[in-house]
Each structure stands twice: as structure tokens, then as C-alpha cells.
């Protein structure tokens, strides 16, 4: 149980750091992957349609 709590806290800290550094999810995806802006727009459209 303690290991699970530590894992969750590390993920939370990492996510907070990424949002502080890159400001938006789009910027995080653009900087950490080889996706382009067009790929992100396509994914957003797919998620809007799906949900």
C-alpha cells in the first residue's frame, strides 16, 4: 500500500512539473512526442466525437 502511494505521488509531481514548464497539454504533447499540431487537432476531434 505504501509503494502504491509513493507511485501516485511521483506521478502527481511529474504531471505538476510538466504543466508548470509547458503550461498546456498541447505544448506537453508537442515537446515530448513527435506529434504535429495537425495530429493534436485530429485527436481532439476524435475525442469530441467519441465522448
C-alpha distance matrix in Angstrom:
0.0 3.8 5.4 5.2 6.4 8.8 10.0 10.8 12.5 14.5 15.6 16.7 18.5 20.2 21.4 22.7 24.6 26.1 27.4 28.8 30.6 31.9 32.1 31.9 30.1 33.4 33.8 30.4 31.2 34.7 33.7 30.8 32.3 35.9 36.2 39.3 40.0 41.5 38.4 36.4 39.1 39.0 35.3 35.6 38.5 36.5 33.6 36.1 37.8 34.7 33.1
3.8 0.0 3.8 5.4 5.0 6.2 8.6 10.0 10.6 12.4 14.4 15.3 16.5 18.4 20.1 21.1 22.6 24.5 25.9 27.0 28.6 30.4 30.7 31.0 29.5 32.9 32.8 29.4 30.6 33.9 32.5 29.7 31.7 35.3 35.9 38.9 39.6 41.5 38.5 36.4 39.2 39.5 35.8 36.1 39.2 37.5 34.6 37.1 39.1 36.2 34.6
5.4 3.8 0.0 3.8 5.4 5.1 6.2 8.7 9.9 10.6 12.5 14.3 15.4 16.6 18.5 20.0 21.1 22.7 24.6 25.8 27.1 28.6 29.4 29.5 27.7 30.9 30.8 27.2 28.2 31.4 29.9 27.0 28.7 32.3 33.1 36.3 37.3 39.1 36.0 34.1 37.1 37.3 33.6 34.3 37.4 35.6 32.9 35.6 37.6 34.7 33.4
5.2 5.4 3.8 0.0 3.8 5.5 5.1 6.3 8.7 10.0 10.7 12.3 14.3 15.4 16.6 18.4 20.1 21.3 22.8 24.4 25.9 27.1 27.5 27.3 25.3 28.6 28.9 25.3 26.1 29.6 28.5 25.6 27.2 30.8 31.1 34.3 35.0 36.7 33.6 31.5 34.4 34.4 30.7 31.2 34.2 32.4 29.6 32.2 34.1 31.2 29.8
6.4 5.0 5.4 3.8 0.0 3.8 5.4 5.2 6.2 8.7 10.0 10.5 12.3 14.3 15.4 16.5 18.4 20.1 21.3 22.5 24.4 25.9 26.0 26.1 24.6 28.1 28.2 24.9 26.2 29.6 28.4 25.8 27.8 31.5 31.8 34.7 35.1 37.0 34.2 31.8 34.6 35.0 31.3 31.4 34.6 33.1 30.1 32.5 34.7 32.0 30.3
8.8 6.2 5.1 5.5 3.8 0.0 3.8 5.5 5.1 6.2 8.7 9.8 10.5 12.3 14.2 15.3 16.4 18.4 20.1 21.0 22.5 24.3 24.9 25.4 24.0 27.4 27.0 23.5 25.0 28.2 26.6 24.0 26.2 29.9 30.6 33.5 34.2 36.4 33.6 31.4 34.4 35.0 31.4 31.7 35.0 33.7 30.9 33.4 35.8 33.2 31.8
10.0 8.6 6.2 5.1 5.4 3.8 0.0 3.8 5.5 5.2 6.3 8.6 9.9 10.6 12.4 14.3 15.4 16.7 18.6 20.1 21.2 22.5 23.3 23.4 21.6 24.7 24.6 21.0 22.1 25.4 23.9 21.1 23.0 26.7 27.3 30.4 31.2 33.2 30.3 28.2 31.3 31.7 28.1 28.7 31.9 30.5 27.8 30.6 32.7 30.1 29.0
10.8 10.0 8.7 6.3 5.2 5.5 3.8 0.0 3.8 5.5 5.2 6.1 8.6 9.9 10.6 12.2 14.2 15.5 16.6 18.3 20.0 21.1 21.3 21.2 19.5 23.0 23.2 19.8 21.0 24.5 23.4 20.9 22.9 26.6 26.7 29.5 29.9 31.9 29.1 26.7 29.5 30.0 26.4 26.5 29.8 28.5 25.5 28.0 30.4 27.9 26.3
12.5 10.6 9.9 8.7 6.2 5.1 5.5 3.8 0.0 3.8 5.5 5.0 6.1 8.5 9.8 10.5 12.2 14.3 15.4 16.4 18.3 20.0 20.2 20.7 19.7 23.2 22.9 19.6 21.5 24.7 23.2 21.1 23.6 27.3 27.7 30.2 30.5 32.8 30.3 27.8 30.6 31.6 28.1 28.0 31.4 30.5 27.5 29.8 32.5 30.3 28.6
14.5 12.4 10.6 10.0 8.7 6.2 5.2 5.5 3.8 0.0 3.8 5.4 5.1 6.1 8.5 9.8 10.5 12.3 14.3 15.3 16.5 18.2 19.1 19.7 18.5 21.8 21.1 17.6 19.4 22.4 20.6 18.2 20.8 24.6 25.3 28.0 28.6 31.1 28.6 26.3 29.4 30.3 27.0 27.3 30.8 29.9 27.3 29.8 32.4 30.3 29.1
15.6 14.4 12.5 10.7 10.0 8.7 6.3 5.2 5.5 3.8 0.0 3.8 5.5 5.1 6.1 8.6 9.9 10.6 12.4 14.2 15.4 16.4 17.1 17.1 15.4 18.7 18.5 15.0 16.4 19.7 18.4 16.0 18.2 22.0 22.3 25.0 25.6 27.8 25.2 22.8 25.9 26.7 23.3 23.6 27.1 26.1 23.5 26.1 28.6 26.5 25.4
16.7 15.3 14.3 12.3 10.5 9.8 8.6 6.1 5.0 5.4 3.8 0.0 3.8 5.5 5.2 6.2 8.6 10.0 10.7 12.3 14.3 15.5 15.4 15.8 14.7 18.3 18.1 15.1 17.1 20.3 19.1 17.4 19.9 23.6 23.6 25.9 25.8 28.2 26.0 23.2 25.9 27.1 23.8 23.4 27.0 26.4 23.5 25.6 28.5 26.6 25.0
18.5 16.5 15.4 14.3 12.3 10.5 9.9 8.6 6.1 5.1 5.5 3.8 0.0 3.8 5.5 5.1 6.2 8.7 10.0 10.5 12.3 14.3 14.7 15.9 15.4 18.8 17.9 14.9 17.4 20.1 18.4 16.9 19.9 23.6 24.0 26.2 26.3 29.1 27.0 24.3 27.2 28.7 25.6 25.3 29.0 28.7 26.0 28.1 31.1 29.5 28.1
20.2 18.4 16.6 15.4 14.3 12.3 10.6 9.9 8.5 6.1 5.1 5.5 3.8 0.0 3.8 5.5 5.1 6.3 8.7 9.9 10.6 12.2 13.4 14.2 13.3 16.3 15.2 11.9 14.2 16.9 15.0 13.2 16.2 19.9 20.6 22.9 23.3 26.1 24.0 21.5 24.7 26.1 23.1 23.2 26.9 26.6 24.2 26.6 29.5 28.0 26.9
21.4 20.1 18.5 16.6 15.4 14.2 12.4 10.6 9.8 8.5 6.1 5.2 5.5 3.8 0.0 3.8 5.4 5.2 6.3 8.6 10.0 10.6 11.0 11.2 10.2 13.6 13.0 10.0 12.3 15.3 14.1 12.7 15.4 19.1 19.0 21.1 21.0 23.7 21.7 18.9 21.7 23.3 20.3 20.0 23.7 23.5 21.0 23.1 26.2 24.8 23.6
22.7 21.1 20.0 18.4 16.5 15.3 14.3 12.2 10.5 9.8 8.6 6.2 5.1 5.5 3.8 0.0 3.8 5.5 5.2 6.2 8.6 10.1 9.8 11.1 11.3 14.8 13.9 11.5 14.5 17.0 15.7 15.0 18.1 21.6 21.5 23.1 22.6 25.5 24.0 20.9 23.5 25.5 22.7 21.9 25.6 25.9 23.2 24.9 28.2 27.1 25.6
24.6 22.6 21.1 20.1 18.4 16.4 15.4 14.2 12.2 10.5 9.9 8.6 6.2 5.1 5.4 3.8 0.0 3.8 5.5 5.1 6.1 8.6 9.6 11.5 12.1 14.9 13.0 10.6 14.0 15.9 13.8 13.3 16.8 20.2 20.6 22.3 22.2 25.4 23.9 21.2 24.1 26.2 23.6 23.2 27.0 27.4 25.1 26.9 30.2 29.3 28.1
26.1 24.5 22.7 21.3 20.1 18.4 16.7 15.5 14.3 12.3 10.6 10.0 8.7 6.3 5.2 5.5 3.8 0.0 3.8 5.5 5.1 5.9 7.6 8.7 8.8 11.3 9.5 6.9 10.2 12.1 10.3 10.0 13.3 16.7 16.9 18.5 18.4 21.6 20.2 17.5 20.5 22.6 20.1 19.9 23.7 24.1 22.1 24.1 27.2 26.5 25.7
27.4 25.9 24.6 22.8 21.3 20.1 18.6 16.6 15.4 14.3 12.4 10.7 10.0 8.7 6.3 5.2 5.5 3.8 0.0 3.8 5.4 5.3 4.8 6.2 7.3 10.2 9.0 7.5 11.0 12.9 11.9 12.3 15.3 18.4 17.9 18.9 18.1 21.2 20.2 17.0 19.4 21.9 19.5 18.6 22.3 23.2 20.9 22.4 25.8 25.4 24.1
28.8 27.0 25.8 24.4 22.5 21.0 20.1 18.3 16.4 15.3 14.2 12.3 10.5 9.9 8.6 6.2 5.1 5.5 3.8 0.0 3.8 5.9 5.5 8.6 10.7 13.1 11.1 10.2 13.9 15.2 13.6 14.5 17.8 20.7 20.6 21.3 20.5 23.9 23.2 20.2 22.4 25.1 23.1 22.0 25.7 26.8 24.6 25.8 29.3 29.0 27.7
30.6 28.6 27.1 25.9 24.4 22.5 21.2 20.0 18.3 16.5 15.4 14.3 12.3 10.6 10.0 8.6 6.1 5.1 5.4 3.8 0.0 3.8 5.9 8.9 10.7 12.3 9.4 8.6 12.4 12.9 10.7 11.9 15.4 18.1 18.5 19.2 18.8 22.4 21.7 19.1 21.7 24.4 22.6 22.0 25.7 26.8 25.0 26.5 29.9 29.7 28.9
31.9 30.4 28.6 27.1 25.9 24.3 22.5 21.1 20.0 18.2 16.4 15.5 14.3 12.2 10.6 10.1 8.6 5.9 5.3 5.9 3.8 0.0 3.9 5.8 7.7 8.6 5.7 5.7 9.4 9.7 8.3 10.2 13.2 15.6 15.4 15.8 15.1 18.7 18.2 15.5 18.0 20.8 19.2 18.6 22.2 23.5 22.0 23.4 26.7 26.8 26.1
32.1 30.7 29.4 27.5 26.0 24.9 23.3 21.3 20.2 19.1 17.1 15.4 14.7 13.4 11.0 9.8 9.6 7.6 4.8 5.5 5.9 3.9 0.0 3.9 7.1 8.7 7.0 7.8 11.2 11.9 11.5 13.3 15.9 18.3 17.3 17.4 15.9 19.3 19.0 15.8 17.7 20.7 19.1 17.7 21.3 22.9 21.0 21.9 25.4 25.7 24.6
31.9 31.0 29.5 27.3 26.1 25.4 23.4 21.2 20.7 19.7 17.1 15.8 15.9 14.2 11.2 11.1 11.5 8.7 6.2 8.6 8.9 5.8 3.9 0.0 3.8 5.3 5.3 6.4 8.8 10.0 10.8 12.4 14.2 16.4 14.8 14.9 13.1 16.2 15.8 12.4 14.1 17.1 15.4 13.9 17.4 19.0 17.2 18.1 21.6 22.0 21.0
30.1 29.5 27.7 25.3 24.6 24.0 21.6 19.5 19.7 18.5 15.4 14.7 15.4 13.3 10.2 11.3 12.1 8.8 7.3 10.7 10.7 7.7 7.1 3.8 0.0 3.8 5.5 5.0 6.2 8.6 9.9 10.6 11.8 14.2 12.5 13.2 11.9 14.5 13.4 10.0 12.2 14.6 12.4 11.4 15.2 16.2 14.4 15.9 19.2 19.1 18.5
33.4 32.9 30.9 28.6 28.1 27.4 24.7 23.0 23.2 21.8 18.7 18.3 18.8 16.3 13.6 14.8 14.9 11.3 10.2 13.1 12.3 8.6 8.7 5.3 3.8 0.0 3.8 5.5 5.3 6.2 8.6 10.1 10.6 12.1 9.9 9.8 8.2 11.1 10.5 7.2 9.4 12.2 10.9 10.2 13.7 15.1 14.2 15.6 18.6 19.1 19.1
33.8 32.8 30.8 28.9 28.2 27.0 24.6 23.2 22.9 21.1 18.5 18.1 17.9 15.2 13.0 13.9 13.0 9.5 9.0 11.1 9.4 5.7 7.0 5.3 5.5 3.8 0.0 3.8 5.5 5.0 6.0 8.4 10.0 11.6 10.5 10.4 9.5 13.0 12.7 10.1 12.6 15.4 14.3 13.9 17.4 18.8 17.9 19.4 22.4 22.8 22.8
30.4 29.4 27.2 25.3 24.9 23.5 21.0 19.8 19.6 17.6 15.0 15.1 14.9 11.9 10.0 11.5 10.6 6.9 7.5 10.2 8.6 5.7 7.8 6.4 5.0 5.5 3.8 0.0 3.8 5.5 5.3 6.0 8.2 11.0 10.4 11.7 11.7 14.8 13.5 11.1 14.2 16.3 14.5 14.6 18.3 19.0 17.8 19.8 22.7 22.5 22.4
31.2 30.6 28.2 26.1 26.2 25.0 22.1 21.0 21.5 19.4 16.4 17.1 17.4 14.2 12.3 14.5 14.0 10.2 11.0 13.9 12.4 9.4 11.2 8.8 6.2 5.3 5.5 3.8 0.0 3.8 5.6 5.4 5.6 8.1 7.0 8.8 9.3 12.0 10.1 8.1 11.7 13.3 11.4 12.4 15.8 16.2 15.5 17.9 20.4 20.2 20.7
34.7 33.9 31.4 29.6 29.6 28.2 25.4 24.5 24.7 22.4 19.7 20.3 20.1 16.9 15.3 17.0 15.9 12.1 12.9 15.2 12.9 9.7 11.9 10.0 8.6 6.2 5.0 5.5 3.8 0.0 3.8 5.8 5.7 6.6 5.8 6.5 7.3 10.6 9.7 8.4 11.7 13.7 12.8 13.8 16.9 17.8 17.7 19.8 22.2 22.5 23.3
33.7 32.5 29.9 28.5 28.4 26.6 23.9 23.4 23.2 20.6 18.4 19.1 18.4 15.0 14.1 15.7 13.8 10.3 11.9 13.6 10.7 8.3 11.5 10.8 9.9 8.6 6.0 5.3 5.6 3.8 0.0 3.8 5.9 7.6 8.6 9.7 11.0 14.3 13.3 12.2 15.5 17.4 16.3 17.3 20.5 21.2 20.9 23.1 25.6 25.6 26.2
30.8 29.7 27.0 25.6 25.8 24.0 21.1 20.9 21.1 18.2 16.0 17.4 16.9 13.2 12.7 15.0 13.3 10.0 12.3 14.5 11.9 10.2 13.3 12.4 10.6 10.1 8.4 6.0 5.4 5.8 3.8 0.0 3.8 7.1 8.6 11.1 12.9 15.6 13.7 12.8 16.5 17.8 16.1 17.6 20.8 20.9 20.4 23.0 25.3 24.8 25.4
32.3 31.7 28.7 27.2 27.8 26.2 23.0 22.9 23.6 20.8 18.2 19.9 19.9 16.2 15.4 18.1 16.8 13.3 15.3 17.8 15.4 13.2 15.9 14.2 11.8 10.6 10.0 8.2 5.6 5.7 5.9 3.8 0.0 3.8 5.5 8.7 11.2 13.3 11.0 10.9 14.7 15.3 13.9 16.0 18.9 18.7 18.8 21.6 23.5 23.0 24.2
35.9 35.3 32.3 30.8 31.5 29.9 26.7 26.6 27.3 24.6 22.0 23.6 23.6 19.9 19.1 21.6 20.2 16.7 18.4 20.7 18.1 15.6 18.3 16.4 14.2 12.1 11.6 11.0 8.1 6.6 7.6 7.1 3.8 0.0 3.8 6.5 10.0 11.5 9.6 10.8 14.2 14.5 14.0 16.5 18.9 18.8 19.6 22.3 23.8 23.8 25.4
36.2 35.9 33.1 31.1 31.8 30.6 27.3 26.7 27.7 25.3 22.3 23.6 24.0 20.6 19.0 21.5 20.6 16.9 17.9 20.6 18.5 15.4 17.3 14.8 12.5 9.9 10.5 10.4 7.0 5.8 8.6 8.6 5.5 3.8 0.0 3.8 6.8 8.0 5.9 7.1 10.4 10.8 10.5 12.9 15.1 15.3 16.3 18.8 20.3 20.5 22.2
39.3 38.9 36.3 34.3 34.7 33.5 30.4 29.5 30.2 28.0 25.0 25.9 26.2 22.9 21.1 23.1 22.3 18.5 18.9 21.3 19.2 15.8 17.4 14.9 13.2 9.8 10.4 11.7 8.8 6.5 9.7 11.1 8.7 6.5 3.8 0.0 3.8 5.3 5.2 6.6 8.9 10.0 10.9 12.7 14.5 15.6 16.9 18.7 20.3 21.2 22.8
40.0 39.6 37.3 35.0 35.1 34.2 31.2 29.9 30.5 28.6 25.6 25.8 26.3 23.3 21.0 22.6 22.2 18.4 18.1 20.5 18.8 15.1 15.9 13.1 11.9 8.2 9.5 11.7 9.3 7.3 11.0 12.9 11.2 10.0 6.8 3.8 0.0 3.8 5.4 5.1 6.3 8.7 9.9 10.6 12.5 14.3 15.5 16.6 18.6 19.9 21.3
41.5 41.5 39.1 36.7 37.0 36.4 33.2 31.9 32.8 31.1 27.8 28.2 29.1 26.1 23.7 25.5 25.4 21.6 21.2 23.9 22.4 18.7 19.3 16.2 14.5 11.1 13.0 14.8 12.0 10.6 14.3 15.6 13.3 11.5 8.0 5.3 3.8 0.0 3.8 5.4 5.1 6.2 8.7 9.9 10.6 12.4 14.3 15.4 16.6 18.3 20.2
38.4 38.5 36.0 33.6 34.2 33.6 30.3 29.1 30.3 28.6 25.2 26.0 27.0 24.0 21.7 24.0 23.9 20.2 20.2 23.2 21.7 18.2 19.0 15.8 13.4 10.5 12.7 13.5 10.1 9.7 13.3 13.7 11.0 9.6 5.9 5.2 5.4 3.8 0.0 3.8 5.5 5.1 6.2 8.7 9.9 10.5 12.4 14.3 15.4 16.3 18.4
36.4 36.4 34.1 31.5 31.8 31.4 28.2 26.7 27.8 26.3 22.8 23.2 24.3 21.5 18.9 20.9 21.2 17.5 17.0 20.2 19.1 15.5 15.8 12.4 10.0 7.2 10.1 11.1 8.1 8.4 12.2 12.8 10.9 10.8 7.1 6.6 5.1 5.4 3.8 0.0 3.8 5.4 5.1 6.2 8.6 9.8 10.6 12.3 14.2 15.1 16.5
39.1 39.2 37.1 34.4 34.6 34.4 31.3 29.5 30.6 29.4 25.9 25.9 27.2 24.7 21.7 23.5 24.1 20.5 19.4 22.4 21.7 18.0 17.7 14.1 12.2 9.4 12.6 14.2 11.7 11.7 15.5 16.5 14.7 14.2 10.4 8.9 6.3 5.1 5.5 3.8 0.0 3.8 5.4 5.1 6.2 8.6 9.9 10.6 12.4 14.2 15.5
39.0 39.5 37.3 34.4 35.0 35.0 31.7 30.0 31.6 30.3 26.7 27.1 28.7 26.1 23.3 25.5 26.2 22.6 21.9 25.1 24.4 20.8 20.7 17.1 14.6 12.2 15.4 16.3 13.3 13.7 17.4 17.8 15.3 14.5 10.8 10.0 8.7 6.2 5.1 5.4 3.8 0.0 3.8 5.5 5.1 6.2 8.7 10.0 10.7 12.2 14.4
35.3 35.8 33.6 30.7 31.3 31.4 28.1 26.4 28.1 27.0 23.3 23.8 25.6 23.1 20.3 22.7 23.6 20.1 19.5 23.1 22.6 19.2 19.1 15.4 12.4 10.9 14.3 14.5 11.4 12.8 16.3 16.1 13.9 14.0 10.5 10.9 9.9 8.7 6.2 5.1 5.4 3.8 0.0 3.8 5.4 5.0 6.2 8.6 9.8 10.3 12.2
35.6 36.1 34.3 31.2 31.4 31.7 28.7 26.5 28.0 27.3 23.6 23.4 25.3 23.2 20.0 21.9 23.2 19.9 18.6 22.0 22.0 18.6 17.7 13.9 11.4 10.2 13.9 14.6 12.4 13.8 17.3 17.6 16.0 16.5 12.9 12.7 10.6 9.9 8.7 6.2 5.1 5.5 3.8 0.0 3.8 5.4 5.2 6.2 8.6 9.8 10.7
38.5 39.2 37.4 34.2 34.6 35.0 31.9 29.8 31.4 30.8 27.1 27.0 29.0 26.9 23.7 25.6 27.0 23.7 22.3 25.7 25.7 22.2 21.3 17.4 15.2 13.7 17.4 18.3 15.8 16.9 20.5 20.8 18.9 18.9 15.1 14.5 12.5 10.6 9.9 8.6 6.2 5.1 5.4 3.8 0.0 3.8 5.5 5.1 6.2 8.6 10.2
36.5 37.5 35.6 32.4 33.1 33.7 30.5 28.5 30.5 29.9 26.1 26.4 28.7 26.6 23.5 25.9 27.4 24.1 23.2 26.8 26.8 23.5 22.9 19.0 16.2 15.1 18.8 19.0 16.2 17.8 21.2 20.9 18.7 18.8 15.3 15.6 14.3 12.4 10.5 9.8 8.6 6.2 5.0 5.4 3.8 0.0 3.8 5.5 5.1 6.0 8.6
33.6 34.6 32.9 29.6 30.1 30.9 27.8 25.5 27.5 27.3 23.5 23.5 26.0 24.2 21.0 23.2 25.1 22.1 20.9 24.6 25.0 22.0 21.0 17.2 14.4 14.2 17.9 17.8 15.5 17.7 20.9 20.4 18.8 19.6 16.3 16.9 15.5 14.3 12.4 10.6 9.9 8.7 6.2 5.2 5.5 3.8 0.0 3.8 5.4 5.0 6.0
36.1 37.1 35.6 32.2 32.5 33.4 30.6 28.0 29.8 29.8 26.1 25.6 28.1 26.6 23.1 24.9 26.9 24.1 22.4 25.8 26.5 23.4 21.9 18.1 15.9 15.6 19.4 19.8 17.9 19.8 23.1 23.0 21.6 22.3 18.8 18.7 16.6 15.4 14.3 12.3 10.6 10.0 8.6 6.2 5.1 5.5 3.8 0.0 3.8 5.6 5.6
37.8 39.1 37.6 34.1 34.7 35.8 32.7 30.4 32.5 32.4 28.6 28.5 31.1 29.5 26.2 28.2 30.2 27.2 25.8 29.3 29.9 26.7 25.4 21.6 19.2 18.6 22.4 22.7 20.4 22.2 25.6 25.3 23.5 23.8 20.3 20.3 18.6 16.6 15.4 14.2 12.4 10.7 9.8 8.6 6.2 5.1 5.4 3.8 0.0 3.8 5.7
34.7 36.2 34.7 31.2 32.0 33.2 30.1 27.9 30.3 30.3 26.5 26.6 29.5 28.0 24.8 27.1 29.3 26.5 25.4 29.0 29.7 26.8 25.7 22.0 19.1 19.1 22.8 22.5 20.2 22.5 25.6 24.8 23.0 23.8 20.5 21.2 19.9 18.3 16.3 15.1 14.2 12.2 10.3 9.8 8.6 6.0 5.0 5.6 3.8 0.0 3.8
33.1 34.6 33.4 29.8 30.3 31.8 29.0 26.3 28.6 29.1 25.4 25.0 28.1 26.9 23.6 25.6 28.1 25.7 24.1 27.7 28.9 26.1 24.6 21.0 18.5 19.1 22.8 22.4 20.7 23.3 26.2 25.4 24.2 25.4 22.2 22.8 21.3 20.2 18.4 16.5 15.5 14.4 12.2 10.7 10.2 8.6 6.0 5.6 5.7 3.8 0.0
